[in-house]
Amino acid sequence: MLVCPFVNGQILVDVKEQRLEDVLYSLKNKYNLAFSIDHKLASDCLLTVQSNFKNLDKAVEFLTRECGYAYRKRESVFIIYKADQEELSEDVHIDKFLIRGQVIDEKTGESLPYADVIYDSVGVSCNEKGYFSIKPNKEELYVEIRYLGYYSKDTVLLNNQFSTIKLTPGRIGLKEVLIESSEQHSLTTISNNPGMIKLNFKTANFLPGNHSNSLLQYLRLQPGVLAAGEQSKDYFIWGSYLGQTKINFDGITLFSISNSFEELSIVNPLMIKEIEVYKGAYPASIDGRSGAIMNIIGKDGDNSRIRGALHMNDKTTSGLISVPIGQQLVLQTAFRNTYFDLFKFKNNQNLVSSDYDKLYDARYKYQDVNMKLSGKTSRNSSYYLSFIESSDQLYSEYYNDIYNKKYSIDASSKEVQHGANFSFIKNWKHLGISQYSLSYTILNLNRSNSVDFKDEADLQENTISTYNLVNRISEYNLKLQHTLPVFGKNSIDFGASIRYNMGFYVLDTSENSSNKLYSQGTILSAYAEHIFQPFKSLKIISGLRVESTGTDVAVLPRFSSELKLRDHLKAKLSWGIYKQYMNEMTIIDELGNQIFYWNICDGKKFPYQKSMHTSLGLGYKADKIYLGAEVYYRITDQLSRFYENNNDLNLSIGKSKVRGIDLTVRKTVYNHDLMLAYTYSKAEEYFDYFDNEEYMLA
């Protein structure tokens, strides 16, 4: 391809079978041509040209005509579109303007969920698949597109044209690329939304250790996630109890959020594209728990070529393969498999006047598989079918025989979880964006424990303690969500869902006869949410969620706001009421040991949890530095647990309160992100079996 500087006062274009996009970029590099065109249009047209042109206007006019396109010039920008697109007069009513598009990765074609589209000092978030829809009051928009870990991009979007905006990833695997903006956004962000953290798969390339759990382990470095002294394999966010944090993967609810081996996350990191964590006070569109929400979005796959990854170490093998099927369909398959015993030790020694024998044996096996089929339609809509299955098995045996006293423990645990979700995202021409989802999840849990103590010198001293637990929890969910095109300073979302849950458990112990419980429940819910930005410095989000069990109706208001106090200083406030219709119940024996199982609440014997969240934050961001502080307070009523007293299980109802503060300092120095986070949190609880009527540390 040859695009020469002025030859005899003219522009020479000499190309053969070249895309219009390549020709336009050559003109841009040599003559500073400013243009806006949909990527698909620019790629579909192949040109063979050998001509001289007096100026850029003549060159663009000829090239667009050869492709059957047309153009308008606004100031110094050439806006190129289909020739048969309807011309609009300057006095057309605002409702006739509509700008739609999708934000994707320049290299892989991956959609970039919840990317920010900024225009006229108004910020709009894309949906899960990177789609956006805006009704402006003019024919074209000058916008800035931002996404975590990518270079931002400034461009012009044209009315009645679906635009595909490609962003360039920053710092990772770049060779020679043309950067349209010098600003690259951090790999982790404390979102403008109160109580929210975002990070994506680009982060994992910079983390030490293996890839089996690196991305989710990185969450533990974030403020408000996991307080000191808690187990590292569970996610305790802002003092949430077990079962109060909901984890979704591609719209699939995951009831088991950890496994026996802490180096493995519950979702294969090779499949993760983005993680959103709502620590509390989240909007009306989110339901299901009274605590925190973790939303994990899976990759779509690369539709341009076959890609694969394989990671191996002395304990685990994990892999992924992505295969394009045609031009619009991608099939991904990922797996993980462990192949080791956690620990095995046996020792036989002759001690003075006594025999000593000790054995400890633990056998562990974890396997999982993820499959995802992603595709697009000819009308710029998309769909995906995602499936996940995991199996976590642990068997341990401990035996100690010393001085004729024999002590043994046998324990086993097996968790099998599987689920799937089908989603169709419809990009309407004038009505906005709809998402239809149908999902299910099933968790089967089996745990047993046997303790035996025998003193051969005293035949009366013989203790045996056992328990066996079988627990099954399932969920089936049908959901509709719709986002209207952004109009003026307003954005409206609404949706509805129907969810069915079923739970079953059997508990046998040496002290008690068999305890069995079958439970089920159906939840109908609907929500509406309004985002209003009356001024540049103020954004208000108000929402209402209504949930019904058939016998109980809950009205759950939500509110949040963001106020720009100065150029670099913002304040954030959020508040909401939340309800939870299932519990991860706790059984506490007389020795303080705990057993957990899932149960569906009935609103009577097992009441519905209800909580209120309040969060207030202050953030300063300037010159590659971020300083943030966020205080939070949450109260929860109708907690339930079993406690053992004189070999009887008793149900107790309680309440809790959590308060704390998150502090964050983040600084970018020579392309390195440095972050310091500190959390102070205090969680207290009160149950009616406590000896005194005072709150105690949870």
N, C-alpha and C positions, 0 to 999 in steps of 0.2 A: 504494500500500500504506500502510495506517495502523495503527500499533501505538502506542497512546497510554499515557501514564503513568496512574496510578490515577485512574479516573473513578468518583466515588462509592464509593471504596474497592475498586474492581475494575480488572482489566486489560482494555482494549478492543483486540480484534484485528479489523480490517476490511480484508480483502484479497480480490482477485479474480484468479484464474488466476495465482497466484504460486507459485514453487517453495518446497518446505518449507525448503530451505537458506536462502533469503532471509528467510523468516519467523523462523527460528531465530536468524539473525544480528541481526535487528532486536531480538528479545528479549534477545539478548546485550548489545547496545549500550545498551539502556535499563534493563535489570534485572540485568546481569551474569550472565546465564544461562550456566552451564558445561555443555557437551554434547559428545558424541562420536558421530559417525555417518559411515558410508561415503558418499563423495561421490556415487556413483552412486545410492544410495538417496535421498539428499537432493535430487538433481536430477530423479529420475524422477517424483516426486509433485507434482502441481499442486493448489493449494488455493483454494477460494472460501469465506471465513469472515466472518461478522459477528456476533461474540459477545463477552460479558463473562465474565471468569474471576476467581475469588476470589484465586488465587495462581498462581505459576509451575507448581506440580505439576498443577493442574487444566488449565492451558493446554497443557502438554506432553502430558498424557494425552489430551486431546481431539484435538490435532493429529496425534499418532501413530496414534490409532485411525482417524481419517479416511483416513490413508494405508495402513491395513492393517498398521501396524508395532506394535511393543511397545517398552517401555523398562524399564530398571532404574535405580535411583538409588544410586550408591556415593559416600558422603560427600555432596558437593554437586554431583556430576557426573551428568547424565542420559545414560545410555548407550542409544542407540536402535538397534534391530535389527529384522529381519524377525519378524513375529508367529509364523510357523511354525517358528522356530529352536528347537532342543531346549534346554529349561531344564536347567541342570546343578546338582547338589547340591554342598554345600561339601566333601564328602569324596570327590569324584571323583578317580580315580587320575591322576597327572601325564600319562600317555600320552594321556588323552582331551582334554587341552587343546592347541589348535593355533591360532596366530595367524599369518596370512599377509597380505601386502600388497605394494604397489608405490609407489615414490616418483617423482613426476613434477613437471614445471614447471607452475606455476599458469596461465601465460598460453598456452603453446603445446602443452601435453600431452606434451612430450618426456620420455622416461624419463631418470632421473638415475642413471647407472651408479655402482656402488660407494659409494652414499650410506651414511652411518653411522647405525645405529639403536642408541641407547644406552638401556639399562634396567637397574635394580638394579646400577649401576656396571659393567655388562658391555657391551662394544661389539661389534656385529655389522655386517659389511659386506654390502650388497646385491650382487647379481650384475651382470653387464654391462647388463641391462635394468631395473635398479632393483628387482628382486624380492627379498623376504626371507621366511623361514619360521622360526618360533620355537615351541618346545614349553615353555611356562612351567609353573609349579606353581600357577597361579591363573587365574581366569576373565578377568581383564583386566590389561593392562599400562599403566603410565604410562611413556611413552617420550619421548625427545628425538631429533629427526631433524635431521641436519646434512649439508650438501653445500657444496662449494667455490663461493664467490661468491653464496650464497643465505642468506636469514635462516633461522636454526634455528627449529624448531617443536616445542612441547610438546603432546602429545595423549594420549588414552587409546584403546587398541586392545582390541577385544572378541574373546573366544574364538569359534572357528568362524565367523568373518566375514572375508571378504577386504576389506581396507581400502586405499583409494587416498589417499595423503597428498600434498597439493599444497604445494610450497614456493614462496615469493615471491623472485624474483631481486632482488639488492641493487644499488642505485646506478644501474642501467641502465634507462633508458626508463621510469621510474616516474612516474605521475601521482598520483592519489589512491588509495592502497591501505591496507588495514588490516594493520598489522604485529603478528603474534602474539608476536614476541620481538624484543628490542632488539639481539640479538647477530647480527652478520653475519660470516661467515667469509671469510677472505682469498681473493683471486682466485688465489693460488698457495699451495701448501702443501708443506712438507717432511713427508712422511707419517710416521705412527708406525711403519710398516714400514721396517726398516733399508734404506738405499740407495735410497729411492724418492722420486720427485717427481711431483706431479700439477698440472695446470692445465687450464682449459677455455676454451670459445669466448667466454665473457664477457670474458676478458682482452683479446682482440683489439680491442675497442672503445676501449681506452685507449692503444694502441701507436701511435707515429708512423709515417709512411710509408704505402705502399700495403698492401692486404690480400693481396697475392700470396704473401707469405712471412712476414708479421708474427708469426704465432703460433709457427711453428717457429723463427724467428730468436730469439724470446724464450727458447727453451730454452738458447741459447748463453750467456745471462746467469746460468744456474743453476750452482751449484757442482758441479764434477766433469764438466761437459759442455764438451768442446773446450778443450785446453790451448793456451797461447800459441804462435804460429808455425805452427799447422796451418791447412789450407785451411778457409775458412768454409763451403764447400758440403757438407762431409762431417761426420758425427757421430762424434767420437772421445770415448768415455765411459770414464772411469777407465783410460785408456791402451789401449783396445781397438784391435786391428788392423782394417784393412778386411775386411769379411766376418764379423767377430766380433760385430757389433751387428745384431740382428734387428729389423726394423720390420714390424709387422702393421697393416693397415688393415681394420677390420671382419672380422678373421679371415683376410685375404688376405696372404700373405707377399710383401713387396716386395724383390726382389733388387737393383734399382737404387734407391739411396736419395738420389741427387742428380742434377742435370742440368747442362748446359753453362752455363746462365745462372743466376747465383747468386741473383738476386732472386726466383726461382720455387722454391717448395718442391715436393717430389715428390707431395704430396697437396693438393688445392684446399682452402684454409682455410675456404671457405664451407660445406664438408661436414663439418668437424671439430666434434665435441661435446666430447671430452675426450682428453687425452694423459696416459698413465702411462709413466714412465720408471723402469725398474729398473736402477740403475747396476751392480749386482752382488749376489751372494748372495741370489738370488730364490728363491721357494718351489718345491715339487715339481710344482705344476700347470703350470709353464712349462718349455718345452723348446726345442731347436733351435739354440742357440748356446753358445759358451764365454765370451762377453763380456757385453754389455749387451742389454737388451730395451726396445724402444719400442712401446707398444700404443696405437694411434690408433683411437678409437671414433667412428663417423660419426653424424650426426644422424638421427633417425627421421622428422622432418617434422611439420608442424602439421596435425592432422586437423580443425581447425575452419574454416579458410579458406585461400584461395590466397595464398601468399607468394612474393616474388621479390626478387632483389638483382642489381645490375649495377654493376661497377666498371670504369672505363676510364682509361687514361693513354696517354702517348705511345709505349708499347712493347707493352702487353698489355691485352686485354679478358677479363674473367672474369664469369661470371654463374651464377645458380641460380634455379630455379623449383620450388616445392613445391605439388603439387596433391592435395587430398583426393579419394579415390574412395569415396563412401559415408561411413559413420561410422567405420569401423575400418581403412581402408586409405589409405596415402599414397604417392604416387610423386614422387620427387625426381630432378631432372636438373641437373647442373652441368658447366660447361665452362671452358676457358681457351685462348687463342690469342694468339700473338705475331705481330707484323707489322712487323719492322724488321730491318735489317742491323746487326750489331754494330759494324762499323767499315769504312770504305772510304777509302783515301788513295792518291793518285797524284801523283808529283812529277817533273817533267822540268826539268833545269837544264843550262846549258852552263858547265861548270867549266873552269878553266884547263887547257888541253892535254888535256882528257879529257871524255868524255860520262858523265853520271850519270843513272841511271834507277832509280826505286824504286816498288814497288807493294805495298800490303797490302790484302787483301780478305777479309772474313769474312762469311759468310751463315748466319743462324741461324733455325730454325723449331721452335717447340714447340707441341704441341696435346695436350689431354687431355680426357677426358669421364668423369664419374661418374654412375651411375644406381643408385638404391636404391628398392626396393619394401618398405614396412614395413606390418605389419598385426597385429591382435589377434583372438583367437577369443572366443567367448562364454563360455568357461571360464577367462578371465583368463590364457591363454597367449599367446605372441606369436611372430612369425617375421619374417624379412627376407631379401631377396635383394639382394646388393650387387655391383656391377660397376665395374671401373676399367680404363681403357686410356690409355696415354700414348705419345707419339712425340716424340723429342728428336733433332734433326738439326743438325749443324754442319759447315760446309765453310770452310776457311781456305786462303789462298794468299799466300805472301810471295815477292817477287822483288826482288833487289838487283843492279844492274849498275854497278860503279864501277871505273874504271881497268882495263877489260877483264877483270875478275874477276866471274864471274856466280855468284850464290848463290840457290837457290830451294828453297822448302818447300811441299809440297802435303799437306794433312791433311784427313781427313773422318771423321766419327763419326755413327753412327745407332743409336739404341736404341729398340726398341719393346717395351713391357711391357703385358701385360693379364692380368687375373685376376678371379675371381668367388667368392663364398661364399654358401651357403644355410644359414641357421641356424634351428632351431625350438627355442624355449624352452618346455618343458612345466612348468606349475605344478601339481604333484600336490596333491590335497586333503590327504593325510596323509603322503606319502612325501618331500616336499621339492621340489627344483627340478632339472630335467634340461635339458641343452643338447646338441642333436645338430647337427653341422656337417659340411658337405662343401664343400671348396674346391679351387681350382687356381690356379696362377700360371705364366706363360711369359714369359721374357725372351729376346729376340733382339738380339744385339749385333754390329755390324760397324764395324771401325776400320781405317784405313789411313794410312800416313805415308810420304812420299817426300822425300828430301833429295838435292840435286844441287849439286855445286860444280865449277866449271870455270874454269881459268886459261888464257885464249887465248894468253898469252905463253909458257906452258909446257904444251904439249899432253900431257905425261906426267902432269900434276897434274890428275886428274879423279876425283872421288869421288862415288859413288852409294850411297845407303843407303835401303832400303825395308822396310816390313813391312805385312802384311795379316792381320788377325785376324777370325775368325768364331767367335762363341761363342753357345751356346744352353743355357739352364738351365730346367728345369720342375719343378714340384712338384704332387702330388695328395695330398690329406689328408682322411681320414675320422676324426672325433673325437667322443667321448662324454664329457661331464662331468656329475657329479651332486653335489649338495649336500644332505645330510640336514638336517632341521629342527634348529635349535639346541636342545639339551636340557641343562638345568642349566647347567653351566659348560663344556660341550663342544660342539664343532662338527667335523663330519667331511666332507671332500670326497674324491672318488675319480673316476678316469676312465681311459680307454684310447684309443689312436689307432693308425692304420696310415698310414704316409707313404711315398710312392714318389717318388724323385727321379731325373732323367735329365739328363746333361750331355754336351755335344759341343763340341769346338773344333778349329779348323784355324788354324795359324800358318805363314805364308810370310814369309821374310826374304831379303834379298840375300846374307846370309852363310851361311844354312842352307837345306837343302831343306825341303819341307813337313813339318810336324809335325801329326799328327792324333791325337785321343784321344776315345774314346767311353766313357762311364762311367754306371753306374746303381746304385741301391741301394734296398732296402726296410727301413724301421725299424718294428718293433712296440714299443709302449711302454705302460706302465700306471703309475699313481701312486696314492698314498693320502696324505692329509694330515689331521692332528689338531690342532685348536686347543683349548687347555686353559687356563682361567683359575682356578687354585685359590684365589687371593686377589685382592682388589681391586687390589693393587699389582703383580701379576705375571701376565703372559701368556706362554705357551709354545706355539710352533708347531713341530711335528716332522713331517717328511715323508720319504717314500721313493719313488724313481722307478726303475723297471727298464726297460731298453731292450735290444732284441735285433736284430741284423742277420741272424740265421740261423746265422752262424759265430762271433759274438761276443756275449756277454751282459754288460751293465754294470749294477751296482747302485750307485745314486747317492743317498746320504743327504743330507738338507737339514735345517737347524735354525735357529731364530731365537727370540729372547725379548725381552721388554720389561719393565723393572723400574722402578716408580715409587719413587724414593728419597725425595722429599719432595713437598709439595703441587704444586710447579711444576717439579720436576726429574725427568727420566726418563733411563734408560740403555737402550741397544739393542745387541744382539749378534746377529750372523748368520754362518752358515758353510754351505758346501755344495760338492759336487763335481759337475762338469758335463762333458758330452761333446758334440763337434760332428762331424758326419758329412759335411760339405762344406766346401770352402775357397774363398775368393777368392784364387787363387794369384797369386804375384808372379814375373815373369821380369825379371831384372836383367842388362842387357848390360854390356859391358866399360867403357862410359863412365858407368855408373851410372843410365842411363835405365830406367824401369820400365814394364812392361806387365802388366795385370791381367786375369784371366779366372776364371770359375767352374768348379769341378771337384768331382765326387763322389768321396769317399775310398773305397778298397777294403780298408783295414785292413792292407795288405801294402806295396806300393810307396808308396802314399799313406796314411800312418797316420791314425787318428782323433785329433783334438785332444782333450786332457783337461786340465781346469783345476780349481783349488781357490780358492775365494773366502773371504775373512774380512773382516768389517767390525765395527767397534765405534764406537758413537756416544753422544753426551751432548747432551741438549736441555733448555733452560730456557724456559718459556713462561708469561708473566704480564703483566697490565696492558697488553695490546696490543703486547707486545714478545716476540720470539723470538731466542734465542741458541743456535746449534748448532755442534757439532764432530763430525766423523766421520773416522776413520782407516780405511784399507783396504789390503789386501795380496792380490795375486793372482799365482799361478804357473801357467804353461801349458806343457805338454809336447807333443811331436810336431807342432811347426810345420813346414811344408814350403814350399820356394820353389826356383825354378830360378835359376841364375847362369851367365853366359856366360864361358867360358874358352877362348881360342884357337879361337873360332868354334864351339865345342861347348857345348851346353846340358847342365848337370849338376844333378841333384836333390840338395838339401841338407836335412837334418832339424835342427831347432833347438828352443830353448826360450826362455821369457821370464819376467821377473818385474816386477811393477808395485807400487809402494807410494806412498801419498800421504795427504793430509789435506784435507778440505773444511771451510771455516769460513763461517758464515752469520750475519748480523745482519739482522733484519727488524723494522720498527717502523711502526705505524699512527698517523698524525698527521692529525687533522681529515679523516678519510675518504680519506687518501692512504696508499698502501703504499710505504714506503721500504725498499730492500733493498741490502745490501752483501755480496758473496760473494767469497771468495778460495779458490783451489785451488793446492796445491803437489803436484806429481806427478813421479815419476821412473820411466821405463820403460826396461828394459835387456833385451838379447837376446844369445843365443849360437848360432851356427851352425857346423857342422863345417868350413866352408871358410874360417873366420876364420884370420888369420895366427897368433894366439896363443889360448890356451885361457882367455880371460877374457871376461866379459860386456862388451858395448859398449852405448852409448845406442841405443835402437831408432829 
